[in-house]
Amino acid sequence: MRKLKNKFYITTAIDYVNAKPHIGHAFEKVLADTIARWRRLRGDNVFFLTGVDENAQKNVQAAEKEKIPVKEFIDKNANFFIDLCKNLNLSNDYFIRTTAKEHSIIVQKIVKKIIDNGDIYKKTYEGLYCTGCETYYTEKDLINGKCPEHNKSLELRKEEAYFFKLGKFKNDLIKIIPKYIIPTSRANEILSRINEDGLSDICISRKGAKWGIDFPNDSEYKIWVWVDALINYISGLKNNEEYWPADLHVVGKGINWFHSVIWPAILLSSGYELPNKVLVHGYLNLQGQKISKSLGNVIDPIVLIEKYGVDSVRYSLLRCSVFEDSDFSEDILIERNNKELADKFGNLISRVATLTEKYGIDKCENKLLKKLKLKEIEKYFENYELDKALSEIFSFIDSCNEYVQKTQPWKSGDKKVLYELCDSIKAIAILLSPFIPATSEKIAKQFGFNLDYKEIEKPLKVGKIKKLEILFKKVGSFEKRT
């Protein structure tokens, strides 16, 4: 297989379609999209994959509850996630649905390889099972006797099943994990769990299930949905296999174990090259409690986009901590929109554009740009600390606003000061383009430059600049109520 130059393959987790998407789904997708856009901005050849998990038994249960055929239910709900990607202005190259025939072919092919390598066997098993997680837990894993993710009691199951020799790969995984998981704290959690509990073989089949992918040579069983789902990262490339291995999987902390232990073991067994990194992000909380469908405290991202605009939603999400849990609410979004996007960023663009339309600009050396800490921003991106990169960009926006107040170009009509500000706005818009792409495109068009990273250090070409429409409107209590 040919190797692509400067390739960067990034994925999100795939989402269950048992209900509409919530703000947590949007958070993960904009994280991945911002990284993908940044890498493209830096000249990389990017492939960005997202999609939905349609083979989970919880989807079947949800369809039965609504009393509609499973396929009809899944098609309807998959469209909600497709619409979310469009409404979030994602730059994904492909959206995978795991009911696709080509996906099931690749899943069966990989499971067959694992069987042929002697890493799957059959036995009877009894254990505590969470339908929400679609996995077995030990007593040690539980919190107050309940699932650690869903806070619900588990079901005792006994069945004859196929098992994967996960324990065989313990020593390999212990070597891989410290270099594989970001941040280090999440790697340490996984290593502690392996060292404390060992690494048992896992059940990878479900007997009698009516929905899912058939187990090779035994249609009485379906392949465990997590094996099926993880393989989407390979099947989702379709005819773009040269992008493998993945450079970055972006997942929530609740599924770290599956991506950092089970997935590498599957790949080792089936002979695939391992991914480079898995980025494990924190959760969004509402008043300290995780936002999730199962807990019933969801925030609909589509509603927020319709009310406040896509870039306001993207920005407010990307201000959240990447690696730690963060509180999020509509009030937090409004505060970030008003104080940061409208008062700081939008006001800077509006004032400078209005004054430049009136007085014009004269090309000169831009000393203001020296206050932009570009190397620090690049370092934050390299470490996937997007919230810190965004804070550093806004520190430069603060410097530009201070410069406006200090020089008072509305009094002097100083064309060189206005040039420095316009040239600085060019740099800001380029750096913000991975975060708020639609707004950055508007600014680039109005100020006459391309959203190209190399343009940051090139002087802005002198041209006519006209006043812009208001980029971010301030939102008050009345707007929120309506």
Residue, then its C-alpha position, 0 to 999 in steps of 0.5 A: m500500500r502506498k504511503l501518503k505524504n503528510k497524511f492525518y487520519i482523525t476519527t470521532a467515536i460513532d454514536y448510538v442512534n437510540a435517541k436524538p443527539h445531545i450537546g455532548h455529541a456536538f462537543e466531541k465532533v467540534l473538537a475533532d473538526t477543529i483539529a482536522r481543520w487545523r491540520r488542513l490549514r497547516g498543509d496536511n492531507v486529512f481524512f476525517l471520519t464520523g458516523v453512527d453505530e446502528n447495530a447496538q441492541k439498545n437501538v432495537q429496544a428503543a425501536e420496540k418502545e416506539k413500536i416501529p420496525v428497527k430499520e425504519f427507526i434507525d434510518k430516522n434517527a441516523n438522519f438526526f446525526i447527519d443533520l447535526c454534522k451539517n448544522l455544526n459545519l463539520s468538514n468530515d470526509y465520510f459519515i459511516r453507518t454500520t448497517a452498510k453492507e461493506h462495513s459488515i463484510i470488513v467486520q466479518k473478515i477481521v473477526k475471521k482473521i482473529i479466529d484463524n490466528g487462534d485467538i477466539y474460543k467458545k465457553t459458557y459465561e455468567g456475569l453482570y451485563c449493562t444494556g446501556c454500555e453493551t458490556y459485562y462488568t465485574e463487581k469491582d467496576l460497579i459504583n454502589g452496585k450500579c453501572p459506573e456510566h449509567n447509574k443503573s442496576l445490571e442484569l445477571r446473564k448466563e450464556e454460551a458465547y465466543f471469547f477473545k483472548l484479550g489476556k494474551f496481549k497484556n504485556d504488549l498493551i502495557k508497553i503501548i498504553p503510555k505512548y498511546i493515550i492522551p492525556t497521561s492521567r487517562a493512560n495511568e487509569i487504564l494501566s492501574r486497572i490492568n495491574e489491579d484486576g489483570l486482563s481477562d478474556i472477553c465475550i465477543s458474541r451475543k446468542g439469539a440477538k436478532w439485530g447485528i452482524d452474524f458471527p463467521n460460520d455461526s449465524e446463531y450468534k451476532i458479533w458483539v457490538w463493540v467489536d463491530a463498532l471499533i472496526n468502523y475506523i477501518s471500514g469507514l475509509k472505504n477506498n482510502e486504505e492508504y490513510w490507515p493507521a489512524d493518527l488520532h481517535v477522539v473519544g470520551k473518557g467513558i469509552n477509554w477502555f474499549h479504545s485503549v485496550i480492546w481495540p489495540a488487541i483486536l488489531l494486534s491479533s488481526g495483523y493491522e498496524l496500530p493507531n498513533k494516539v487516542l485523545v480522551h476528552g472530559y464530559l460536559n456537565l449540567q450543574g455538575q452532573k454528566i449530560s447524557k441521554s440515559l440521565g435525561n438532562v440533555i441539551d439539544p445542539i440543533v436548537l442552540i444553533e437555530k437560536y444563536g448561530v453555529d459559530s457561537v455554539r462551536y466557540s462556546l463548546l471549544r472554550c470548555s476544557v478538552f481533558e477535564d469535565s466542564d459545566f455547560s449550559e445555555d447561560i454559559l453559551i450566552e455569556r461567552n457569546n456576549k462578553e467574548l464574541a460580541d464585545k471583544f472580537g465582533n466589536l474589534i472587527s466592526r470598529v476597524a472595518t468602519l474606520t478603514e472604510k472612512y480613512g483607508i490604510d497605508k502599508c507599514e510594518n506591523k509592530l502590533l503583530k509581535k504581541l501574537k504568541l504564534k509559537e505558543i498557539e502552535k504548541y497548544f494545538e500540538n498538545y490538543e489543548l484547544d481551549k488554551a490555544l483559543s485563550e491565547i488567540f483572544s489574548f491577542i484580540d485583547s491587545c488589539n482592542e487595547y491598541v485601538q483605545k491607546t491610538q484612537p484612530w477615530k480621532s487621528g484617522d491614522k492610516k498606518v495604525l489602521y493597517e496594523l489593525c487590519d493586518s492583525i485581524k488577518a492573523i486572528a481570522i486565520l487562526l480562528s478559522p478551525f474554531i469558527p470557520a463561517t465567521s472567519e470566511k466572512i472576514a477574509k472576504q471582507f478584508g481581502f485575504n485567503l485563509d492560508y496559514k502562510e498568509i499570517e506572516k505576509p503583509l496584508k495587501v492594501g485594498k478597499i475594506k467596507k464596514l461589515e455586518i454585525l458578526f455576533k449579536k448580543v443576546g439578552s434575557f428576552e432573546k433567551r426566552t423566545 
